[in-house]
Amino acid sequence: MTRRRDWKRDARRDGGFALLIVLWTLVLLSFLASIVVTSADRQIRTVSAMRRAAQMRAAADGGLWEGIFHFLDRSPGHWNADGREHVQRAGSVTSRIRLASEAGLVNPNMASRPLLAALLQVCGAQKAQADAIAANMAEWRSTAQQGNAVRTKALYLAAGRSYAPPGDMFRSVDEIGLVLGMTPGLLRAMRPHLSVTQQNDPDIAVADPVVRQALHMAGGPSVHMSPGGGKPATIVVTVSMDDDQGGHASRQATVLVSATRAGEDLNGMVHILDIRS
């Protein structure tokens, strides 16, 4: 009898251990299942967000070309490069497209020394300082300066610079900051009025007050210069895309448009000079 009771007790104890193992196994399996489900849900949401972002980027790229198309369009649907924001909605996506002309900006690669000096003065430089910096800017972009390379290099070395003017055009507005005599404050003041992609003399009709004053001081054109006549136009197209789920994408491109003459078929040549997100 004692052995039978001991056997039953051992059996109950073994059964309890087995049940505990089963319960812990179920808990572990449930935990693993929850991890898998959570991970899968996270991956699905990540993939969905990546897909939405890719769609928004593609929509922003399309918005650039839509802006260019409307700029070239000669129908009543034409958009002027006047800085106005064109808001449109397609499904759940809202687009904001802005065209701005660079025609009123000064190209430091084309501007005369008097115009550069005048712009520097309007932006805060003293006359002697402005004349010196304008001369240095002209020297920077001129191949003729190579004959004075030794003297010029010595001047830059004496000022603590490890370079000399390359005798080539400015590749960006930031590069103007390397010119001898230029200060960060002056460059900040000049930046909104400069463009290295503007292809013509500044159009006083669309120039801002600073450029207008500089043109007047330099004895430049005081009348509107028509953008027609086949002259190329440089515009900045800015696109912002938003959807109802919080998605966002933006693009900004500098575009050179070789416009056709009046009466010709629409056959503008478009060159993307720069594009940024």
KOLGULUM-844376 format. One line per field, with one value per residue (C-alpha): y, z, x. Coordinates in Angstrom, 2 decimals. Example, Ala and Ser with C-alpha at 12.3 -4.5 7.8 and 13.67 -1.06 7.14 Angstrom:
2
Y: [-4.50	-1.06]
Z: [7.80	7.14]
X: [12.30	13.67]
end
This chain:
277
Y: [0.00	2.38	1.75	2.40	5.71	6.72	5.84	7.87	10.82	10.64	10.40	13.46	15.36	14.34	15.33	18.75	19.28	18.26	20.67	23.47	22.76	22.81	26.13	27.72	26.41	28.00	31.27	31.18	30.40	33.23	35.60	34.55	34.90	38.42	39.35	38.02	39.87	43.11	42.85	42.11	45.05	47.33	46.17	46.64	50.18	50.89	49.58	51.55	54.74	54.14	53.55	56.73	58.71	57.37	58.32	61.83	62.25	61.13	63.57	66.38	65.55	65.66	69.02	70.46	69.54	70.75	74.15	74.24	73.22	76.03	78.52	77.51	77.33	80.22	79.53	81.19	78.45	80.13	80.73	83.79	83.49	86.09	84.17	83.40	80.08	77.77	75.39	72.26	69.12	65.66	62.97	63.12	65.11	68.90	70.52	74.01	75.16	78.51	79.97	82.77	84.54	85.25	87.99	90.72	89.25	90.13	87.46	88.03	86.34	88.86	92.04	94.96	96.18	99.37	97.30	94.94	97.91	99.62	96.47	96.12	99.72	99.27	96.16	98.11	98.41	101.71	103.04	102.27	98.83	98.17	99.21	96.94	93.89	94.47	94.59	91.34	89.70	90.74	89.41	86.11	85.38	86.78	84.69	87.89	87.76	84.81	87.27	88.68	85.29	85.68	89.09	87.98	84.78	86.79	89.07	86.10	84.39	87.59	87.58	84.03	82.34	79.12	79.77	82.36	83.41	80.60	82.90	81.17	81.94	81.63	78.22	79.27	82.34	80.78	80.86	84.66	84.36	83.29	86.58	88.78	91.47	89.82	89.46	87.02	89.95	91.46	88.07	87.50	90.88	90.28	86.67	87.36	89.60	87.29	84.34	82.47	80.99	84.20	84.52	88.20	91.66	92.38	93.33	96.45	95.76	92.69	93.62	94.23	97.69	96.83	95.80	98.78	101.16	99.46	99.70	103.39	104.04	102.13	103.99	100.77	100.30	102.29	100.89	97.52	95.04	92.77	89.10	88.23	88.02	84.46	85.29	82.42	82.76	81.33	80.46	78.76	76.20	75.33	72.41	71.28	68.15	67.09	64.28	63.60	61.01	63.39	62.63	65.45	65.99	69.09	69.98	73.15	73.39	76.13	75.84	77.47	77.87	78.85	80.54	80.60	83.76	84.91	83.14	79.99	76.63	75.86	74.27	75.56	73.90	73.15	72.55	71.66	73.54	72.51	70.49	70.19	68.37]
Z: [0.00	0.86	-2.53	-4.36	-2.52	-3.28	-6.93	-7.18	-5.47	-7.86	-10.83	-9.70	-9.19	-12.63	-14.17	-12.52	-13.90	-17.36	-17.18	-16.05	-18.98	-21.38	-19.96	-20.18	-23.72	-24.66	-23.04	-24.97	-28.25	-27.63	-26.92	-30.10	-32.09	-30.73	-31.71	-35.23	-35.58	-34.22	-36.47	-39.51	-38.70	-38.29	-41.59	-43.37	-42.00	-42.98	-46.51	-46.77	-45.65	-48.12	-50.90	-50.02	-49.90	-53.32	-54.71	-53.26	-54.72	-58.13	-57.82	-56.96	-60.01	-62.10	-60.54	-61.84	-65.39	-64.95	-63.92	-66.92	-69.25	-67.99	-68.37	-72.03	-72.68	-74.80	-74.14	-71.33	-69.10	-69.21	-65.85	-65.43	-63.48	-61.02	-57.76	-57.52	-55.86	-57.93	-55.63	-57.07	-55.61	-57.17	-55.01	-51.60	-52.82	-52.71	-54.87	-54.58	-57.55	-57.74	-60.72	-60.13	-62.79	-62.36	-65.00	-62.38	-60.76	-61.39	-62.84	-61.35	-64.40	-66.80	-64.77	-65.38	-62.67	-62.16	-61.63	-59.19	-57.29	-57.20	-55.91	-53.22	-52.14	-51.99	-49.87	-47.34	-48.60	-48.60	-52.09	-51.94	-50.49	-53.14	-55.98	-54.69	-54.27	-57.69	-59.25	-57.47	-58.67	-62.25	-61.87	-60.47	-63.59	-66.19	-68.10	-68.59	-64.93	-65.68	-66.85	-63.33	-61.68	-59.54	-58.20	-57.61	-55.85	-53.61	-52.63	-51.72	-49.81	-47.88	-46.90	-45.55	-48.53	-50.02	-53.48	-56.23	-58.76	-61.31	-64.23	-64.71	-64.07	-60.66	-60.33	-57.46	-55.42	-52.47	-54.46	-54.39	-50.68	-51.69	-53.42	-51.65	-49.61	-49.60	-46.12	-44.93	-44.15	-47.62	-49.25	-47.19	-48.26	-51.94	-52.18	-52.81	-55.75	-57.53	-59.87	-61.76	-64.12	-65.24	-68.93	-69.64	-68.23	-65.29	-66.40	-64.42	-64.85	-62.60	-60.53	-56.81	-55.33	-54.49	-58.05	-59.44	-57.30	-58.33	-62.01	-61.58	-59.80	-62.47	-65.29	-66.50	-68.39	-66.90	-69.14	-69.39	-71.57	-73.27	-72.55	-76.11	-79.18	-78.57	-75.48	-73.01	-69.71	-66.37	-63.92	-60.54	-60.14	-56.54	-55.85	-52.55	-52.32	-49.30	-48.86	-46.30	-44.50	-43.63	-46.63	-47.98	-50.78	-52.27	-55.25	-56.47	-59.89	-61.79	-65.41	-68.54	-71.21	-74.72	-75.75	-79.32	-81.19	-81.45	-84.19	-84.09	-82.84	-79.18	-79.29	-76.25	-75.29	-71.58	-69.61	-65.92	-64.50	-60.89	-58.85	-55.08	-52.69]
X: [0.00	2.83	4.48	1.19	0.70	4.30	3.77	0.59	2.26	5.22	2.84	0.92	4.16	5.49	2.16	2.39	5.87	4.71	1.78	4.11	6.44	3.50	2.27	5.72	6.08	2.75	3.82	7.11	5.33	2.86	5.74	7.55	4.33	3.79	7.37	6.83	3.53	4.99	8.04	5.90	3.63	6.62	8.10	4.78	4.51	8.13	7.61	4.38	6.14	8.98	6.49	4.60	7.86	8.88	5.48	5.79	9.29	8.02	5.11	7.55	9.66	6.49	5.64	8.93	8.05	4.49	5.84	8.19	5.33	3.10	5.97	6.41	2.68	1.40	-2.26	-4.29	-2.84	0.59	2.28	4.49	7.72	6.50	6.84	3.14	2.26	0.04	-1.87	-3.48	-5.02	-5.12	-6.68	-5.04	-2.00	-1.72	0.95	2.38	4.43	6.21	8.09	10.57	12.61	16.32	16.14	16.46	19.59	23.23	25.50	28.99	30.51	28.97	28.54	30.88	33.23	31.17	28.01	29.76	31.20	27.81	26.10	28.76	28.19	24.42	25.02	27.10	30.68	32.55	33.38	37.12	36.40	33.74	36.07	38.85	36.59	35.00	38.48	39.39	36.16	36.92	40.48	39.18	37.10	39.51	42.03	44.07	45.10	47.36	50.03	50.13	49.87	52.99	51.97	48.38	49.44	51.76	48.87	46.68	49.51	50.17	46.48	46.82	45.16	46.54	45.13	45.02	42.35	41.84	41.07	37.74	34.09	32.49	30.87	28.63	27.76	29.59	32.84	32.70	33.52	37.05	37.77	40.29	38.54	35.13	33.62	30.93	28.63	28.94	28.41	25.26	23.94	24.76	23.60	19.87	20.80	23.27	22.96	25.69	23.08	21.33	22.16	21.46	22.00	19.67	16.15	15.31	11.60	11.79	14.86	14.54	15.22	18.85	19.71	17.78	19.80	23.05	22.09	21.34	24.65	26.58	24.85	23.26	20.00	17.14	14.40	12.76	14.61	12.10	12.78	11.75	13.94	15.01	17.05	17.38	15.55	16.62	13.87	13.76	10.98	10.07	7.73	6.19	4.03	1.92	-0.59	-3.30	-1.14	1.66	3.84	5.99	8.48	10.05	12.19	13.86	15.44	17.22	16.15	17.56	14.89	15.93	12.70	11.45	10.51	6.94	5.03	7.13	5.93	6.50	9.92	11.73	14.98	15.02	18.21	18.15	21.14	20.70	18.22	17.88	15.59]
end
